[in-house]
Amino acid sequence: MADEIKGNASRSRAMFDHPMIQVCAFDDVPLDRDISLMDECWMAEFETALVMSVEERGKSAYLVGRYAGAAARTIGREMMELSWYPNVHDRFHEVHITLPRNEFVTCVASWQYDYKPIVFVKSAWLDNLYFRSHSVFALVDAINVKKALQCGSLTRQKLIELRERINEIATANPTVAFMSFADSLLLKSNYSVGKYNRRIKYTYQPEKIIRLLPHLASVYKAVLGLDIYAVFTQGSNEYYDDRLLYISRSKNHISFNSLGLPFAQTQAIEHQARMAYKAGLHPAADAYLDETFYHSLRFKRGFDKNKESKFPYVAPMATRSSYYFPVSFQLLADNLEPLS
């Protein structure tokens, strides 16, 4: 494998052999700056255009190929962690992804001519990034359940009524999966990012799942007399299947089809928020939003989202620190753009 990677790098360096063009190996891709991901199928055409451009004999090489905006965050032995930006036109949508070393082809740039780094990747890997399903998660928990259990107020009749009321909300929202367990409720919806030359459309609308929370809060309060809070995340899900959940033929095995960073983040944020609340770092909130989820929301123009306080947490499956925003349902209701 190492020899194959070296061989690919060698061929790429020979291909972009020009004094005004810089070539980077996997380990030398610059961190925390704008880069672009590009399908390896464009390499030959891009090289021709880039050489002509730096020699001032042609138009910009940026007219060649299709670009996926990104930023490299960390580089490890097997993987490169990236921020990928499938949409920055009408919302700031960032997704954390990983690029395996064996899916990397080469990285080229020209500092002298202001050509930012272009990371060429394997075609199948890039296609999968666009065509696979991604997910939004919300982990909903009731508050003071332990006290209610000790008081005997959580009767079987009330719990059955709660289940039926949640069924009503689920029936009205068929694109969201609902899974109840203990005193928690896990919500999941899938989205696609689409691609310019395919029929798959960009379907990311996180505001829809947020707007379910007032309905759920009303149900928990009316039936159990309890308030709720929720944790929101979004991103790449390792289950590529479009189905929201899986139910076995025997009806005794249910899979939420959830594995990956955003699912792990829900539990990490909840754990860190509990610790931060007990330490007095911030008051209890109605909602805790991962930073990529928070910044991807469409807020009204008058709302300055960057003024809200954020707090660090460490998510499993990621090597760098992330942040969450503790906010109220009311703040979201008052400041989100209406659904189109």
C-alpha positions, 0 to 999 in steps of 0.5 A: 500500500505504501509503495502504491501511494508513493507511486501515485505521488510520483506520477502526480509530481511529474504531471504538475512539473512546473516551477510555478506550481507547488505539489503537496503530499498527503501529510503536507496539505495546509491546515485551517485554510480554504482548499478545494476537493476535485475529482481526479478525472479533471487532473489532466485538463486542469494541469493544462489550464494551470500551466497555460495560466501561470505562463499567462497564455490562457484563462484561469484554471478555475474554469476547469472542473467542479470544486467542493469547498473544504478545509483540512483540520488534522492529518493522522496516520490513516485519515485527514479530518476535513470541514466540507462545505456543501452549501455556503450560498443561502446557509453556512453548512459545514459537515465534518468528514474524513479523507482516507489516505488511500483516497488521496491522489495529490494536492497542487497550488500556485502561491504566486498566482493565487491558486489555492490548494486543490486536493484531487481525490478518487472519483468513487470516494467523491461521488459517495460523499455527494450521493450518500445520505447524511443525517440530523439528530435530536436527542430529547430528554425529560427533566426531573424524571427521577423525582417523578418516579419517586413521587409515583406520578409517572403512571402506566396510563400517563406513559401510554398517553404520552406514547400515543401523543408522540405517535400523532406527531410522528404520523404528521411528520413522516420524514422524521424517525422517532424512537422512544427509550426510557425517558428519552426520545431520539429523532432522526431525519436524512438529507442529501446534498445533491450534485450539479449533474444528477437528479439528487437535490439538496434537501438539508432543512434543519429548521423543520426538526427544530420546529417539532420541539414546541409540540413535543414540549407541550405534550410532555408538559400536558401528560407528564407535567415535565419540561424537556430539553434537546440536543441537536447535531448533523453530519455524515452518517456511516449508514448509506441506506436512505431508510430512516430506520430498520425493522426486522421481519420478526419485528423484534430488532430495530436499528436506527441506522445511525453510526458516525460523528453526529450520533456520537456528538449528541451524547457527548454534548449532553454529558458536557452540558450536564457537567458545565451546568453543575459547575456553574459555567452556564445555566440550564437551557432548552436546547444544546446545538452543535456548532455546525448545526447552529451555524447552518440555521437560517436566522433572521437578518437582525439576529447576531448569532455570533453573540451567543455564548458557546462552550467546548466539548470533545466528541468521540471519533474527532481529534479536535475540540468542538463547541455547542451553543446552549439556547432557549426554544424561544430564542430559536422561535423568535429568530429563525426564518419562516419555513419556505 
